[in-house]
Amino acid sequence: MKNSIKLDNNFSISQQVTHGVTLRYSILTDRISEKTGKLVTQKDQWYYPTLKTALKAYLDKATVPAQDVVDILKRIGEVEIKIDNICEKLK
């Protein structure tokens, strides 16, 4: 996994040479920067030792704004499909 793989509109994942796998989050906010006058992009990243732990973390983070159990189950199903697609790309 040399390149970044987009998991959804806000998350991507990539393998790092020195520290395993990086999960990245990026979202355009409605806040305007005083310096540039442009909308601010909120960014964060987390490091994990394996792809499996990074994908589990993604699942936890991606289901946070869920409205109810049905929404969480729907999101888990979507993530499982994405994981299958990632595994196919890595073959």
WOJO-V863719 format. One record per residue. N is the residue number from 0. RES is the residue in three letters. PSI is psi in radians with two decimals (NA if undefined). NEAR is the number of other C-alpha atoms within 8 Angstrom. Layout:
n,res,psi,near
N,RES,PSI,NEAR
N,RES,PSI,NEAR
This chain:
n,res,psi,near
0,MET,1.32,7
1,LYS,-0.64,6
2,ASN,2.88,6
3,SER,2.43,9
4,ILE,2.18,9
5,LYS,2.15,8
6,LEU,-0.68,9
7,ASP,-2.90,6
8,ASN,-0.39,5
9,ASN,-0.33,8
10,PHE,2.51,12
11,SER,2.86,12
12,ILE,2.50,13
13,SER,2.68,12
14,GLN,2.38,11
15,GLN,2.49,9
16,VAL,-0.73,5
17,THR,-0.42,4
18,HIS,0.88,8
19,GLY,-2.16,12
20,VAL,2.43,14
21,THR,2.26,13
22,LEU,2.16,14
23,ARG,2.50,11
24,TYR,2.36,11
25,SER,2.27,10
26,ILE,2.41,8
27,LEU,2.15,8
28,THR,3.08,8
29,ASP,0.14,6
30,ARG,2.45,6
31,ILE,2.30,8
32,SER,2.33,9
33,GLU,-0.55,5
34,LYS,-0.87,4
35,THR,-0.36,5
36,GLY,0.14,7
37,LYS,2.85,6
38,LEU,2.52,10
39,VAL,2.36,10
40,THR,2.13,8
41,GLN,2.27,9
42,LYS,2.59,8
43,ASP,2.75,7
44,GLN,2.60,8
45,TRP,2.58,7
46,TYR,2.39,10
47,TYR,2.63,12
48,PRO,-0.48,9
49,THR,2.83,8
50,LEU,-0.70,9
51,LYS,-0.81,6
52,THR,-0.60,9
53,ALA,-0.72,15
54,LEU,-0.61,9
55,LYS,-0.73,8
56,ALA,-0.72,8
57,TYR,-0.78,10
58,LEU,-0.77,10
59,ASP,-0.78,8
60,LYS,-0.63,7
61,ALA,-0.38,8
62,THR,0.02,10
63,VAL,-0.82,6
64,PRO,0.33,5
65,ALA,2.50,8
66,GLN,-0.64,6
67,ASP,-3.10,6
68,VAL,-0.68,7
69,VAL,-0.71,6
70,ASP,-0.73,9
71,ILE,-0.79,11
72,LEU,-0.68,8
73,LYS,-0.79,8
74,ARG,-0.68,10
75,ILE,-0.73,10
76,GLY,-0.73,8
77,GLU,-0.72,8
78,VAL,-0.71,9
79,GLU,-0.71,8
80,ILE,-0.75,8
81,LYS,-0.71,9
82,ILE,-0.76,9
83,ASP,-0.73,8
84,ASN,-0.70,8
85,ILE,-0.76,9
86,CYS,-0.66,8
87,GLU,-0.68,7
88,LYS,-0.56,6
89,LEU,-0.21,6
90,LYS,NA,4
